[in-house]
Amino acid sequence: MNIGIIGTGFLGKAVAIRLLNTGHKVIVYNRTKNKTESLKNIGVIVADTPKDLAQACDLVITIVKDSEAVESVSFDKNGIIHGKHDGLTVADMSTINPISSQKIAKRFLENGISMIDTPVMGGPSLAEKGELVVMIGGKKEVYEKYKHVFDHIGNNTFYLGENGSGHAMKLAMNLQISLLALALSEGITFAKRAGLDPKLFLEILNSTYFKTGMSVLKGPKMINGNFDPSFTLKMMKKDLDTINNTAKEFGTSLPMATLANEIYQNAVTDGLGELDYTGILAFIEKISKL
């Protein structure tokens, strides 16, 4: 199957590699073309426009920053809809407002193109191993047509319902991640201020059922000041913007999400946006004067 990927950031690149390694012909497009060079060197085809990519593909996966970027690559001049052909399907793996996703899906349908939302949990390393968790929203028969593709990149796939369902669940998941990173950062900071070894804090935490994948895998890196990004702090802040805006549209109050958004925004303003999202520890330690 010919699969197109629009957006070759950390996740997009990893998904492209995984699909190439599982026997698919992969075509990519990225607005900044030099970010596709390493993929080109391993046999991935690079398209000049989303239109060109869509014309050559059965399935187009979009993995871009936000709903505005999805709309741009989809509907602007030389966008996906201009490469329309029979059977073309779009799967949006971005993290966006579910209400925006529904509107985008409707616009695609008006142009004779099916769209499903397929956001994932898990970073680039899991993508390359085919161990992501995939959350699906949209027509079930469209998902089932391409289920084998998503089974190549994920070891758990959940069909959730109508368009937007996948994105709503993804936002709920990312809210957990943002708050866990804050809780872990404050626990480390508190232990340090009390004169305790943060390594011992982690050892005790991870010996209880309160441990998380983050405390086990990211915790040691955090206390060593290793914030090499798998998902940047500024992108987590962007997702918190989306979470809070969506909550308002739903008529829901999320006080912790509101506070978390303010803290991540302050960290970005302080110049920490390019760190891994767990770099929020560096900001907490700074304001704690550690």
N, C-alpha and C positions, 0 to 999 in steps of 0.2 A: 504494500500500500504506500502511496505517496503522501507523506505527512509534512505539512508546513508549520513552522514555528515562527511567530512574530514576537520578537523580544528575546535577546540573547544575553540577559543579565545572568546572575548566579544560577537561578533556577532554570531559565530557558536553555542555557548552555548545557546543563546537566541532563535535562530531559531530551535534548537533541542527541547527545552522546548515547544515552540509553536506548532510544528508538533506533538509532543507526546500528547499534550493537545487537539489536534483536531482529535485524533483517529488513527494516523499512528503508525506503528511499526518503531522505530528509532534506527539505529545502527550508532555508531560513531567511529572514529579513530583520534587519535592525537599523534604526534611524542613523546611528553612528556605525558606519560600515566597518571600521577597523576592529570593532568588537566581534566580528565574525571570522577573523583571519584564522584563529586556531581551529575553528570548526571546518573551515574550507580545507585546511591542511590534512584533515583526516577523512575527507571524502564527502562532506556535507556540501550541498549546492547552495550558493548565495544568490538570492533574487534581488533585483534592483528596486522593485516596488511591491507593496502588498497585493496589487492587482496581478502582477506577473506570478507571484507565489500562488495565489488562489487559482489561477488558470491551470497550474501544473499539479494541483493537489486534490485529493479526495477529502481530507480533513485538515482544517487550519486551526492550530492552537495559538491563542493570543495570551501572552504573558507579559503584560506591560504595567505601567505605574498605577494608573487610576482609570476611572470611567471615561474621563475626557480623552485619555490616550487610546482607550478601546474604540471610542467613537471616531477618533481621527484616523486610525489605521483601517477602520471598517468602512467609513462613509465619505471621507475626503476624496479629492481628486487622486486617482490611482489607488483608491482604497479597495478593500476586499470585494465589495459588491460589484465593482467594475470587472472583476475576474470571474463572475458568476458562470456556472455551468451545471448541468444536471447532476444531482447527487451531492453537491458541495455542502459540507457541514462545517460550522464554526464551533469550537469549544473554547470558552474563556476561562483560563487558568489564573487570571489576575485576581487581586483582592479588591473588590469594589462594592459599592452600595447595592444591595439586592434590588431596590426599587429602580435604580438606574439600569441594572442588568435586565429587568423585565422590559423596560422601554427599548433597550438595544435589541433584545430578542424579537420584540414586536416589529421593529423596523426591519430587521433581517427577514422576518417572515413575509412582510409586505413586498420584499424583493425576491421572494421565492427561495430563500436560504434558511435552513434549519440551524438553530443555535442551542447549545446546552451550556450550563456553567459547570466547570470542573476544577474548582480550587483544590489545593492539596495541603496536607500537613506533612512536615518533614523537609529538611534542607537539601542542598545540592548533593551531599554525599549519599543520602538515602535515595535520591532520584537516580543516580548512576547505578545503584544496586537494585533498582526496581522495588523499593520498599516504602514508597510513599503511601499515605492514606488519602484516597480520592473521594471528594464529596460532590455528588451529581445532582443538578437541578435541570428540569426540562422534560421533554417528552421521553417516556421510558423506551419507546421503540427506537428512537434516535440513539440513545445511550447504548442500547443492546446491540445495535449495528456495529458500534465501535468498541464494544466492551473488551475485545481482545487487545486493543491498543492500550487501554487504561490498565488492563491486567499486567501489561509489560512494565509499566512504570510504578504500579502500586500493588502491595500485597493485601490491602484492604480497601474495598470500594463500597461506598454507601449511596444508594439511590434514595433521595430525600423528597422528591415531589416536583412541583412546578418550577419554572424558571425563577431564579433568585434564591431558591432554597439552599443551594450549595454555598452561595456567597454569604447568606445569613449565618449559616453554620460556621463558615470560615471566620467570620468576624467574631462570633462567640468564642471560638477557639483562640484567636489571637488576643482577645481580651484576657483570657486565662494566662497566656504566655507573658504579656506585659506586666500583669500583677504578680506573677510568680517571680519574675526577674527583680521587681521592686522588693518583694518580701525577702528574697534571698540576699539581695544587696544590703538591706537594712539589718538582717540577722548577722551578716559578716561584719558590718560596721559596728553594731552594738557589741559583739563579742570582742572586737579589737579594742574598743573604748574601755571595756571592762578589764583589759589586760590579758585576755585569753587568746590562745593560738587559733586563728580561723580554720586551720586544718583540722583541729580537734572539734571545732563547731561542725564542720562538714561531716567528720567521721561519725559523730553522735547523731546528727540529723539523718544521715544515710543508713544508720542502724535501726531506724524506726520506720513505721509505715507512713510517716509524713514526708519521706524522701520522694523526689521526683526525678524524672529523666534529666531535668535541668540541673538539679543539685548534684547528681552523679556525674554527668558528662561535662557540664559547663562550669560547675562550682570550682573544681581545681584550677581551671584556666582563669577564672575570675580572681581568685585570691593571689594568683601569680601575675595579675595585670595583663593577661593575654586576651585581647579583645579583637583578634583577627576576625573579620566579619563573615558570617554565613548569611546573615540578614541584618542590615544596618539599623542603627538606632533611629536615623531619620525616617526610614521606611516604617518602623514600628510607630513612630509619631504620626506618620501619614495614616496608618491604619486606625490609630486612636481617633484621629479627626473623623474618619469615615464611620467608626463605631458610634461616636457621639452624635454626629449628624443624622445617622440612620435611626438612632434611639429617639431623637426628637421627632423624626417623621413618623415613628411608630407610636409616639405619645408616651414614651417610657423614660423613667428617670434612672440614671446609672451614676450614682455619686462617686463611686470608686473610679469608674472610667473617666469621669470629668477631672478628678484630681490627678490621676495617672497622666492624662493628656497634658496637664499643666507642667508636671515634673519633666516629662520627656521633652516638651517644648523648651523648657529652661535649659536642659542638657544640650539640645541642638543649638540654641542661641549661644551657649558657652563653647561651641566649637567641637562637640563630641559626636556629631551626626554621622560621621563616616565609620565610627567604631561599630562593633557588633552590638546588638541591642542590649546584651548583658553589660556593656560599658556604662549602663546607667549606674553601676557601682562606683565608677570613677567620679560621677557627679555627686552621688550621695556622700562619698568620702570627702569630696572637696567642700561641700557646704557644712560637713561635720567637722571640718578642720583636722582631718586625719593625715 
